[in-house]
Amino acid sequence: MAQGMELSGLPKERMLNEKNRKRLPYIILAIAAGFWLLLFPLFHEAFLRQFYYMPFLGVIAATVANTTPAAAGIVYFPILTRLQIDPAAAVQFNLIIQAYGMGLGTLRWFLLNRKLFITNVIPVCLFGGITGVTISTVFLPISNPATLTLIFNSIAFLFTQIIFFSIIFQYKYPNLKIELTRGNLAILIFFSLLGGVISGWIGFGIDTIFYFILTVIFKINPAVSIVTSISLMAAVSLAGTLLNIIFNDVPFALWYSAVPGVTIAGLFLAAYLAVKIGAKNVLILFTFLLSLDFFATLWTQHTIPMTKTVKIVITYALVAYLIAIHVKIFKQGYKKIPSDLGKFHSD
């Protein structure tokens, strides 16, 4: 009799846990909405007059950040600097909004599937990442707007190429775990340190570097790599935010304005769109836009002296290169279409 009660009670317990798991995002949304309304008197003027567009931008950036190996800063920085926001302020904003948005995304993925996190490597990479962001924020900061913009666009362009080639070559990724040998520890600490330094300069970077290291070197499943890198970027962003609060002026009005869109996307839209649209399609769109932004920055920059002829040659060479890559990606997608699909469209 007692055994029967235990067996009959087990499904109820599971159903209760499932209901609680589904309710939690809505509870967080309600708390965030209450907190946002509580702060409205402090930021309403800046929000209504200057930053009214940030909730919509927040939806886009948070969706990219929580479905791809690219942080929200890869969306925010080029758009905000084009809207005459100081590049240093844009970097500080990137960190504080990612600490919030990617933190929500980390929680959301944790609720969906805890197996997507490589828990044994996260503490190691956090040590390197937090050390790196401390070095670049406190000891080696970059405040020159032109230099900072050029560095951002160059690194972002490099990251997009890494992601492009990971799509094109379609390597097999059979692993879900990493054994922490001395050699593996050295690799993880070195690249997380490098990623932390870059994140302190441009507001993102450790997530993309970490994704690249996990997939290319350790052959980790891309879904596991993306989610683990999201959690790492969230923690490093939090550390960078705390450092900026101590040593710099953090643009809280920008952060406040973006919170509604980031909250909705982080809790609901990102996971939904990742399934419906596909993280690859979202990423290809934004990497293409980033490439265009890189061209614009390269053409107008004065940090590196270039003649007009040199700029033209470099620009045309890069355009041809990107067209070739996008054609190859398109051909791969076309080959995967079932043969009977063409018949369906022709009927």
Summary of the structure (lengths in Angstrom):
residues: 347
radius of gyration: 21.7
end to end distance: 62.7
largest distance: 87.4
contacts: 1171
relative contact order: 0.16
helix: 83%
strand: 1%
